Amino acid sequence: MFSKVSIIASTLLVASVRARFNQENAVQGVIAAIGGNNGQAATLAGQSIGTLLAGANACAKLALADQVAALDGAGALNAAKALVQAEKNFNPFAVNIPSVCSDPTLPATQGLRGIIPLIDPAVAGSDAVNTASAASLNTPVAANGKSVADLLTDIGFSSFTAQDAARNNVDAGADGNGNGRGNNNNNNNTGNGNGRGNNNNNNNSAGNAAAGNGAAAAGAANENRKLKKRQERAVKARRLRLPAKFSGGGLKLRSSKG
């Protein structure tokens, strides 16, 4: 028989295999090494820890990376890149996949765009992602109008939760407001007007459907009125029936003797 202690220990072991913690300190030293800036580098280095914790907004580290990139110093941009790339913790007792920022405006610094983030090795498919991440640090991927979540989707990885800057979970491929975006080609309905045409067709279809439903309802109501009148006539006829029979124009009452 297993003791309670053994069961708890086994649970913790499984959780440690599923996901790892303690990645929040990965870039603190790199940012702090920038130095100067009236202590701002050290301040941002300390703040970087919070942005990589499991409960942090997935977009927070990208916004902080923009601030790091704006610091004076030769290593500022590289330190900011390291923060964009950094693996974000997630709590394996609550979820089994990480959260990734879906805001296409972050990071805003052009030199930080197109960097694919590192993913916990315990997550399925992370090997290919982490290989692509290492390559993107030196050769960023095309990221015009795309969020970091989009970059992962583009390489076929979907084991994550997309999160906007307001910390709302959204569909991957949605913009910062959680609205779905089409691709940059022919699916951009607003640009080529097809979207408006489709909307008109949809509206017309809805109008036609509503008209059809109205006609059907009117027909049903008419049938109900007819049925009600037939029922009323039948009741009236029953009430008019008398216990007598007509013969040769005269009324003969039925004898109780038969």
N, C-alpha and C positions, 0 to 999 in steps of 0.2 A: 504494500500500500504506500502511496505517496503521501508525504506530510504536506501541510499547507505551505510550509517554507519552501519545499521542493517545487511545488506547483508555481508559487510566485516567482521563484528563481528561473524556472523554465519559461514562464511568460516573459520575463524581462529579457531572457536570452533570445527568444523569438523576435521580440520587438527590436533588439539591437541588430539582428540580422536584416530585418525589414528596412530599417532606416537608421541613420546615424545622426548624432547631435554634435554640438561643439564645433560647428563650422563658422560660427559668428565672428570669430577672431581672425579669420583668414587674411583680411586686408588691413586690419587696424595698424599694424606696424608699417606697412607700405605707405599709407596716407600720412602717418605721423612723421615718417622720414623726410617728407617734403620740407618740414620745418618753416621757420619764419612766419610771415603773414600775421604778425601780432598774435600768435597763438591760435589762429584760426585752424591751421592744419591739425593741431592736436585735438581741438574741439571736434572737428569733423571726423577724425579718426575714432574718437570715443563714440560718436553718434552712429558710426557705421555698424557697430555691434548690434544695436537695436534694430537696424533695418534688415538684418539677416536672421533674426530670431523667427521661430515658427509662427508666432502670432502677429508678426509685422505685416503691414500692407505690402503686397508684392511690388507696388510701384515706388515705394519709399526709397529703396536703394538707388533707383534710377534718378530720382529727383536729387538725392544727396550726391550722386556721382557728378551731376551738372555743377554743383557747388564746388566739388573737389577740383574739377577741370578748370574752374575759374581762378584758382589760387595761383599765385606767382611761384615759379620754380620749375626747373627742367623736368622734374619727375611728376608734375601734377597730372598731366594727361594720362600717363601710363598708370598712375595710381587709380585714376577715375575709371580707366578701362578695366582694371582688376576688380573694381567694385561691381561694375556692370556684369562682368563674367562670373562673379562669385556665386557659389552654391548657397541657396537659401534653405535653412532648416525647415522641417515639417514634423509635426507630432505624430508618430506612428500609432499612438493609442487612440487618435481621433480620426486620422485620414491615412491613406496609403500612397498619395501622390502629392507633389508640391504645388504651390500656387505661383503663377507667372503673370506679369503685368500685361494687360491688354490695351493700354493707352498708347495709341500710335504717335503721340506727341513726345513721348519719353523714350530715351533721354533726348533732351533738346539740343545738346551739343553735337555738332556734325561729326566730330572726331570720335564720338562714342556710339554712333549708329552702326547697325549691322553686326553687333557682337552677340553670339549665341551663349546663353548662360549654361553653367555646369549644372548637372542634375545628379542627385544622390545615386550612387552605384546600385543601390538596392531596387531601384525602379526599373521595370522592364523597358528595354530599348535605350537605356541611358548610355551604354557603351558607344553607340554610334553618335549620339548627341554630344558626348564629351569629346569625341574625336573631332567633330565639326566645330565645337567650341574652341578648342585649341587652335584650329586653323583660322577661325574668324578673328581671333585676337590680333593677328598680323595682317590678315586679308579679310576684311569685313564683307559680309554678304550684302546683296542689294536690299535696302531697307526703306526705300522711299515710300512714305505713307503707311508703313507697317509698324506694328507693335512687336515687342519681343515675343509675345505669344504667337504672332503670325510667323515669325522666323522659325519657331519650332514646328509649327504646322506645315510650313513649306518643305521641311526635310522629313516629313512623315511621322513626326512624334506628336502624340496626343495624350499621353499619360500625365496630364496636369490640369489644374483648375485655373481658368482665366479669371483675372481679378482686375477691376478698374481702379482708378485713383481714389474713388470713394469707398473702396474696400468691398464693393459688391461683386459677387460671383456672376460672371456673364458667359455667354457662348464664345468659344474661341473664334476669332475672326470678326469680333464686334469692335466698334470704335469705343472711344473713351466714355461715351454715354450709354453703352450697351446696345447700340443700334447695329444691326448686321450691315456689313459693307460687302459690295460685290467686288469682283476682281478689277484690275486696272484696264481690262480690255473691253470686249463688247458687252459685258454684263453691267457696265456702268450706265444704268438706265437714265439717270439724270442728265448725263452728258449728251447722249444721242437721242433723247426724247422717247425712247421705246417704253420707258417706265411709265410716262404719262399716258401713252397710248394704251398700255396694258391696264392702267388704272381706269381709263374710260371704259374699256371693254368690260372690266370687272364690274364697274358701276352699272353699265347697261344690263349686264347679266343679272345683277342684283335687282334692278328695276323690273326686268321682265319676270323674274322669279316672284317678286312681290306682287306684280299684277296678276300672274297666274294663280298665286295663292288666294288673292282677293276674289277672283272669279270663282274659284272652287268653293270658297267659303260662302259666296252669294248663292251658288247653286245648291249647296247643302242646306242653306237656310230656307230656300224656296221649297225644296223637297220636304223639309220638316213642316212647313206651313200646310202643304198639301196633305200630308199624313195626319196632321192635327185636325183638319177639316173633315177628312174621311172618318176619323174616330168620333168626332162630334156628331156627324150625321148618323152613324151607327147607333150611338147612345140614344139619340132622339127617336130613331126608328123603334128601338126596343121599348122606349117609354110609351109610344103610341099604340102598341099592340094591345088588343082587348081580348078577354076570354069569350069570344063569340065568333060566329062565322056567317058570311053573307050567302044567301041563296035566293036567286031570282029577284034581287033587289030588295028583299025584306030581311030584316034582322031577326034571327031566331036565337034565343038564349038557350044555352045548353042546360039540359035537365040534370039535376044532381043524381037522378036515378039512371041516367044513361039512356 
